[in-house]
Amino acid sequence: MKMITEKYRYCLILAMAVLLGSGSIPAAAQERSTDATWIWYPGDYEIWLSNKMQARRTERGAFFPPLWRYYSPYALVTFQKHFTLPEEDVVEIVAEGQCKIQLDGAMYYGDPSRVHIPAGAHHITVKVYNQEKTPALFVRGKHLGSDASWEVTYEDKEWIDETGRASGQSGTEWQQAGSWNFDKKENKPSEFRLSVTPQYATNVTHENHGFIADFGKETFGYVRLHGLRGSGKVYLYYGESEEEARSVEACETLDEITVGPDMKKEYTLKDSKAFRYVQVRTEGTAQLDSVSMLYEYLPLEYRGSFRSSDELLNKIWDVSAYTMHLTTREFFIDGIKRDRWIWSGDAYQSYLMNYYLFFDNPSVKRTLFALRGKDPVKSHINTIMDYSFYWFLGVYDYYLYSGDEDFIKQIYPGMVSLMDFCLQRRNENNMMQGLPGDWVFIDWADGLSKEGEVSFEQLLLARSLEAMSLCAGIVEDSEAADYYKKQAGSLKEQIFDAFWSADRQAFLHHRVKGKTTDKITRYTNMFAIFFDYLDAAQKQGVKQEVLLNDEVQQITTPYMRFYELEALCALGEQEYVLEEIRDYWGGMLDLGATSFWEKYDPSEKGDEQLAMYGRPFGKSLCHAWGASPVYLFGKYYLGVQPTAPGYATYTINPVLGGLKWIEGKVPTPGGEIEVYCSTGKIRVRSTEGNGILTFKSKTRPVCKEGKITRTEKDTYQLQLSPGTTYNIQYKYQK
C-alpha cells in the first residue's frame, strides 16, 4: 500500500508540473528518497540478539549461560522484490555480509551502492551470507526501498519462474521480511545498543576499607570510576540491597579492575550490572575519587497511566511501572540481576503489562520470536511444559491487542511445529504428562506435586489449542482451524470429567496412575475463571471454596498472585483485591523496595527476605512478574479491554473498588482511551475504535453526548465513538 501511495504522489507531482508548463519534474520529486529499513529473515535477528544478550549473565565473575538450547540465524538468506518504477532509479544496496545481486534473473556485477534500474516492471533478488551475524539487507532509491513487503527465504530458490516463485521445488514458501526500526544504512542491526544516560549516587558512606555508594533505587547500567590513580586493584561489590553489597563473600555480582600508570583517570566498566548499592575497595596504592554510572535502558514512552484517591496505590503503580521498564530491555527478561534471561512464563505477564503501559509491539514480537527459536523442536520452551503453552497464549493475546495479522502469518509455521511436538507427547489419555527432560514448573511452592496428569497443564493446553485454531483461521488454514477447535473442545470435556468435583466446587490438582487425588490447588481453578471455562454457579463455587478459602495452599510469588488477583477481579472482587495489593505490594514497599521482587513472603524476617535458591542473596529484587498492578489497574479498575483485534471494538467497565476516584489512560495501537471515574461522575474519551461503557448507578444517569440505555436493574450502557468526550452524571453503586 505504501508503494502505491508513493507512486501516486509522484504521478501527481509530475501531472502538476506539466499543467503548470514547467516541462520538468520539481526538484523535490527528483531528490526524494523512499522510506527504507534494514530487513532480515523473520526471527533470525531476534534469535541472534537474544543469544548475545542472554550470554551476558555472570555470577561472581563466572560465565553463566542459559540452561536451554541455543539457535543460530540462517547463514545464507535470499531476499526478493517485484516492483515497477515510473522512471529510472539509482538504488543503493548495503548488506551485513557478502551479497550477490540478480536483476530480472541476470547477475549484477557492478557497484552495489549505485545500481541503475530503468523504468518498468522488475524482479530483484539479493543473497546475503554472514556466518557470524544475521544476514541483513538495506536498499534505498527514489522509488525502491527495503521494508516488510520484501520476501525472504533460507532455501534454494535459484530456479524461479516468471512470478518469482520456486519452480518444481518443495519446502517453505517465501516469508515476509522481518524488520524493526533500523531506518538508516549506518544504523546496522548488529551494532544495536540500548540507550544510556548518566546517573549519580544519592549518598556515599566512607569506611576504613573504602566506601559504599547508594544510587537511591534499583538501577541498571555501567559503573564509572572517577579520579583513578596509583597502582593496584579496585574491587566492586554490587548489591540490590545494602546487605548484599557489603557481603564480599556472598554478593552475586562483582568486578575487579587493575590500576596502573597507563590507566586513564576516568574508566567505565564494560559490562552492565543491576544494583542499588556498590561497595568500592582498593588494594595497593590504587585510589579513586568517586563512582557514577551510565543508566542503560530501552527508550519507551509511558503511554499508560493510573492515579487514584489512594496515594499508596499510586506509589505501587509507579514502582510497578519502573520495575516493568527495568525488565524491558532488548527483550522482556525476568530480572535484571538474575537471571537476565528470556523465560516464557515471565514474558507472558510482561506482554500483558506492556499493553497497559507502553503498548510496544516490537518488544512483544522480538521476545516471541526469540523464545520460539527454530525447527526441529526437541524440547519445550525453556525446557518447561507450561512455558510452551504460555508462548501460544502470548501469540493469542498479541493478536487481540494489536490486530497484527502479518505477524501471525510469520509466526504460524513455528506455532504448528511446536504444537505438533506437544501433541506427540500426550499419553494414552491424550493428556500432557511430564516426560524425561520436561520441567513441569507451575510455581515456586513448597510441597506442590507435579506428578502424573496435572489439571493445570491440561487447561493451558486447551487454551493453546484455541489459540492455534484462531491463528489457523487468520492464515486461511481452515482444515487446521477445525482440527484444533475440535481438539480443544474434546480436551475441555476430558478436563471436567477427570478433575471437576461438583461436591467440592473445584478442580482437583492431578491424576496419578488413573486415580484423581483429592488435593485442591488454586492454579487450575483461577485460570478457568478468566479463560471463561466455568458457568456462573461454578465461578461462585470456585470463589468461595478455593480463592477465598484460607485452607487452600496460599500463593507467595507475585508470579501466581498476578493470576489469583485477576481471577478475583473477573469475579467482581475489586475491593478485596485492593486490600490484597495494599498488603502484598505495600509490604514490599514497607521493607524499602524500590522495584518489586521475585518472591515476597510476609512471614519471612530480616535477611530471610533476601535469600533464595539456597543462597543468601539469590532472590531477585527486580522481577518482571512483580509489576502486575499495572495490568490489573488498567484492565479491572479503569476497566478497559479490547473485544475485537486491535481495539476495533472495546469495553470500559470502571470499578472504584472502594476508592473515591480513579483516572488514567490505556494505550491502543494508534491512540489511547482516557477514563475518569468518581462516585458521581464518569468521563471517557477514545481516539480510535468503537466502545461500550458499562456501569452501575443507583439513579438514572445523564449524558448529553450520547444515549444511555438500561440493560438490567441498576446497570447501564453507553455506545462510544472515537473523538468524543462523554461526561456521565450518575450515583455510584457497587
Disulfide bonds with the S-S distance in Angstrom:
none
